[in-house]
Amino acid sequence: MKFMNMKRFASTTMAGVMALSLAVPAMAVDQSTVITATYAETTLDVTVPANTNATINPYGLPVTMEDAKTVLSGQPITIPTPLMIENKSAVALKVGASVKTEATTGMTLETAAAGVDAKNTKSLYVEFQAFEAAGIDGTTAADITKTNPAWAALKDEKAVLKAVLATGASAVNATPVVTGTDLVLREGKDGLAQAGGVAYVRLSGVVAKKPATAWATTDKLTATITYSFEPAAYVKSAGTITNATAPSMSGVAQQALTFASALPTGVTPTTTTWSSSDETVLTVAANGASVTGVSAGTATVTVTIVGSDGITYTASLDITVAA
């Protein structure tokens, strides 16, 4: 042990000598590092629905799906097979789409639903719609006992993306509007879509019931949907945050916060983090129980929860600190 200590001391002394030697200016051969960057394409693993048929069904008459159990009823544009987008990629993806529409002569695509069912011409109001497929993953997507009832229960007002179909120049590359938050599909795992990584897409609308010239099997509408995908953050709502006099603190130095969690049943927090977007204006307690005003301005308080399902949930509240 003594010998080892002596060696360490000797090494330290030598290091000092070397350092002094290196401090003396010396001529050296120029050296360089060359970094070359080229584009490398990243392949996203996403499946989209194959071509399929829909029925113009003016009265929305009942149609039994392939499970011989689930009945579609009241759907003037009837598609008896669930159409799904599945994200199997390693990253979450935001879904975009554009729609091109073609219709046979004599059919009119209306821009509003009101009154279309009573028109005496072959009139339709048709929407492209995309929905979150709650609870469906890459395994259950093949289980018609789960997908068929969910498909039959879809409601127009729940669509995340919507686009009104129209003929003519305006129909080319018509882009769906986002009705709430972006439609983001969760990243895949082991080559399969996870829950949150699947979306339903369909056509829906209203059809004239009694046109002067009756509907015929030669009447045809074709919608070509082109999808786009870009990396995004998959985040769900954690619930709501409120404070005593939201959103203004009105001179109160500190106020209590109330957080009403809306995590899905069975999901528990693994980590919970509270933050302020500007701590020079407002700070928030680590447990989210209260906020303290620092200076006049507005800041956003956010709670970020990573759930036991691996999904990130957030909730936010803008709070104003008065001068």
C-alpha positions in Angstrom: 0.0 0.0 0.0 2.9 2.4 0.8 4.5 1.6 -2.5 1.2 2.4 -4.3 0.9 5.7 -2.5 4.4 6.6 -3.6 3.7 5.7 -7.2 0.7 8.0 -7.1 2.7 10.9 -5.7 5.4 10.3 -8.3 2.8 10.3 -11.1 1.3 13.5 -9.8 4.7 15.2 -9.8 5.3 14.0 -13.4 1.9 15.3 -14.5 2.9 18.7 -13.2 6.1 18.7 -15.1 4.3 17.7 -18.3 1.8 20.4 -17.8 4.6 23.0 -17.5 6.3 21.6 -20.6 3.1 21.8 -22.7 2.7 25.4 -21.7 5.7 26.2 -23.9 4.7 27.3 -27.4 5.4 24.8 -30.1 4.9 24.3 -33.8 2.3 21.7 -34.7 0.8 20.3 -37.9 -2.7 21.6 -38.6 -5.4 19.1 -37.9 -9.0 19.2 -39.0 -12.3 17.4 -38.7 -14.7 17.0 -41.6 -18.4 16.3 -41.0 -20.5 15.5 -44.1 -24.3 15.5 -43.7 -26.6 13.9 -46.2 -30.3 13.3 -46.1 -31.4 9.9 -44.9 -35.0 9.0 -45.5 -36.9 7.8 -42.4 -39.6 5.2 -43.1 -42.8 5.4 -41.1 -44.8 2.3 -40.6 -48.4 3.2 -41.0 -51.3 1.3 -42.5 -54.3 3.1 -44.1 -57.6 1.6 -45.2 -57.7 -0.2 -48.5 -60.1 0.8 -51.2 -63.7 0.0 -50.2 -67.3 0.5 -51.2 -70.0 2.6 -49.5 -73.7 2.7 -50.2 -75.8 5.8 -50.9 -78.7 4.8 -48.5 -81.1 7.8 -48.5 -83.3 6.6 -45.6 -80.4 5.1 -43.6 -82.0 1.7 -43.7 -80.5 -0.9 -41.3 -77.5 -2.8 -42.6 -76.1 -5.8 -40.7 -72.3 -5.9 -40.5 -70.1 -8.9 -41.1 -70.3 -10.1 -37.5 -74.0 -10.9 -38.3 -74.8 -9.0 -35.0 -74.0 -5.3 -35.3 -76.5 -3.2 -37.2 -75.8 0.1 -38.8 -78.9 2.3 -38.8 -79.7 5.9 -39.8 -76.5 6.2 -41.9 -77.3 7.7 -45.4 -73.7 7.0 -46.4 -73.3 3.4 -45.3 -69.9 1.7 -45.0 -70.3 -1.7 -43.4 -66.6 -2.4 -42.6 -64.6 -0.4 -40.1 -61.8 1.6 -41.8 -58.8 2.2 -39.7 -55.4 3.9 -39.8 -52.8 2.2 -37.6 -49.5 3.8 -36.5 -46.8 1.1 -36.0 -43.9 3.6 -36.2 -41.6 4.2 -33.3 -42.8 7.9 -33.1 -46.2 9.4 -32.5 -47.7 11.0 -35.7 -50.1 13.8 -36.5 -52.6 12.8 -39.2 -53.4 15.2 -42.1 -55.5 14.5 -45.1 -56.6 15.9 -48.4 -59.7 14.8 -50.4 -60.5 14.8 -54.1 -64.1 14.1 -55.1 -65.7 12.9 -58.3 -69.5 12.4 -58.8 -71.6 11.2 -61.7 -73.5 13.8 -63.7 -76.8 14.8 -62.2 -75.6 14.5 -58.6 -75.1 17.7 -56.5 -72.8 17.9 -53.5 -74.2 20.5 -51.1 -72.1 22.6 -48.8 -74.6 22.4 -45.8 -76.7 19.6 -44.4 -79.9 21.6 -43.7 -82.7 20.7 -46.0 -80.8 18.3 -48.2 -83.0 15.3 -47.3 -86.1 17.1 -48.7 -84.6 18.3 -52.0 -86.2 17.0 -55.2 -82.8 16.7 -56.9 -80.1 14.1 -56.4 -78.4 16.0 -53.7 -76.0 14.9 -51.0 -74.1 16.6 -48.2 -71.1 14.4 -47.5 -68.2 14.8 -45.0 -64.9 13.0 -44.7 -64.4 12.3 -41.0 -61.6 10.9 -38.8 -62.0 9.8 -35.2 -59.8 8.5 -32.4 -60.4 4.8 -32.0 -60.5 4.6 -28.2 -59.2 1.4 -26.7 -58.4 -0.2 -30.0 -54.8 -1.4 -30.7 -53.0 -3.4 -33.3 -54.4 -6.7 -31.9 -58.0 -5.7 -31.2 -58.2 -3.9 -34.6 -58.7 -7.4 -36.1 -61.4 -8.3 -33.6 -64.8 -7.4 -35.1 -66.6 -8.0 -31.9 -64.8 -4.9 -30.6 -64.4 -2.7 -33.7 -67.9 -3.2 -35.2 -69.9 -1.9 -32.2 -67.5 1.1 -31.9 -67.9 1.8 -35.6 -71.7 1.7 -35.5 -71.6 4.1 -32.5 -69.6 6.8 -34.2 -71.2 10.3 -34.0 -70.6 13.1 -36.5 -69.9 15.6 -33.7 -67.1 13.5 -32.3 -65.0 13.6 -35.4 -61.6 15.2 -34.9 -61.0 15.9 -38.6 -63.8 16.9 -41.0 -63.9 18.0 -44.6 -67.1 18.8 -46.6 -66.9 17.1 -50.0 -67.6 19.2 -53.1 -67.3 18.7 -56.8 -65.4 21.1 -59.1 -62.1 22.8 -58.6 -62.7 23.3 -54.9 -62.8 19.6 -54.3 -59.2 19.1 -55.4 -57.0 18.9 -52.3 -59.8 20.0 -50.0 -58.2 19.8 -46.5 -60.1 18.6 -43.4 -60.4 21.1 -40.6 -59.4 20.2 -37.1 -62.5 20.3 -34.8 -60.6 20.1 -31.5 -57.1 19.0 -30.8 -54.9 17.5 -33.6 -55.5 13.9 -34.4 -52.3 12.4 -33.1 -51.7 8.6 -33.1 -49.5 7.2 -30.4 -46.2 5.5 -31.3 -46.2 1.8 -32.0 -44.5 -0.9 -30.1 -43.0 -4.2 -31.2 -44.4 -3.6 -34.7 -48.0 -3.1 -33.6 -50.1 -0.1 -32.9 -50.7 0.6 -29.3 -54.0 1.8 -27.7 -54.2 5.5 -28.9 -52.4 4.6 -32.2 -55.5 3.8 -34.2 -58.1 6.1 -35.9 -61.3 5.4 -37.7 -62.1 7.2 -41.0 -65.3 7.3 -42.9 -67.8 9.3 -45.0 -71.0 10.5 -43.5 -73.8 12.8 -44.5 -77.3 13.5 -45.6 -79.0 12.3 -48.8 -82.1 13.5 -50.6 -84.8 10.9 -50.0 -87.2 11.5 -52.9 -85.5 13.2 -55.8 -87.7 13.8 -58.9 -85.5 11.4 -60.8 -85.1 8.3 -58.6 -81.8 7.2 -57.3 -80.2 4.5 -59.5 -77.4 2.0 -59.3 -75.4 4.1 -61.8 -75.2 7.0 -59.4 -71.7 7.1 -58.0 -69.6 9.2 -55.7 -65.8 8.7 -55.4 -63.7 10.2 -52.7 -59.9 9.8 -52.8 -58.3 10.5 -49.5 -54.5 11.2 -49.4 -53.0 11.0 -46.0 -50.0 12.8 -44.6 -48.1 12.1 -41.3 -45.6 14.1 -39.3 -43.9 13.4 -35.9 -45.8 14.9 -33.0 -46.2 14.6 -29.2 -48.9 12.2 -28.1 -50.5 13.9 -25.0 -53.9 13.4 -23.5 -55.9 15.6 -21.1 -55.2 15.1 -17.4 -58.3 17.0 -16.3 -58.8 20.6 -15.2 -57.1 23.1 -13.0 -58.9 25.9 -11.3 -58.0 28.6 -8.7 -60.1 30.7 -6.4 -60.5 33.7 -8.6 -59.3 32.4 -12.0 -57.9 33.8 -14.0 -56.9 37.0 -12.1 -55.0 37.0 -8.8 -55.9 40.6 -8.2 -53.2 41.4 -5.7 -53.5 38.2 -3.8 -49.9 37.0 -3.1 -50.8 33.3 -2.9 -53.8 31.2 -3.9 -54.9 27.6 -3.7 -55.2 25.5 -6.8 -57.7 22.8 -7.4 -56.9 20.0 -9.8 -59.7 17.6 -11.0 -58.1 14.6 -12.5 -59.6 12.9 -15.5 -57.3 10.0 -16.0 -58.9 6.9 -17.5 -60.2 4.3 -15.1 -57.4 2.0 -13.9 -54.7 4.5 -14.8 -52.6 5.8 -11.9 -49.9 8.5 -12.0 -46.3 7.3 -12.0 -44.8 10.8 -12.0 -46.5 14.2 -11.5 -44.8 17.5 -12.3 -46.1 21.0 -11.8 -44.6 24.0 -13.7 -45.0 27.7 -14.5 -44.3 29.0 -17.9 -42.7 32.1 -16.4 -41.5 32.0 -12.8 -40.7 35.7 -12.8 -44.5 36.2 -12.9 -45.8 33.2 -11.0 -44.4 30.2 -9.1 -46.3 27.0 -8.4 -45.8 24.6 -5.4 -44.2 21.3 -6.2 -47.4 19.5 -5.2 -49.6 21.9 -7.2 -51.5 23.0 -4.1 -50.9 26.7 -4.6 -49.5 29.4 -6.7 -47.6 32.6 -5.7 -47.6 35.8 -7.6 -44.1 37.3 -8.2 -44.7 40.2 -10.6 -47.5 41.6 -12.8 -48.1 39.5 -15.9 -49.6 36.2 -17.1 -48.2 32.8 -16.8 -49.4 29.3 -17.6 -49.5 26.7 -14.8 -49.2 23.1 -16.2 -49.4 19.7 -14.6 -47.8 16.9 -16.5 -48.6 13.3 -15.5 -47.0 10.1 -16.8 -49.7 7.5 -16.4 -49.2 3.8 -15.6 -50.2 3.1 -19.2 -47.1 5.0 -20.4 -49.2 7.9 -21.8 -48.4 11.5 -20.9 -51.4 13.6 -19.6 -51.4 17.4 -19.2 -53.7 20.1 -18.0 -53.0 23.9 -18.0 -54.5 27.2 -16.7 -53.5 30.7 -17.5 -53.3 32.9 -14.4 -52.8 36.7 -14.4 -51.0 38.5 -11.6 -52.2 42.0 -11.1 -49.8 44.9 -10.5 
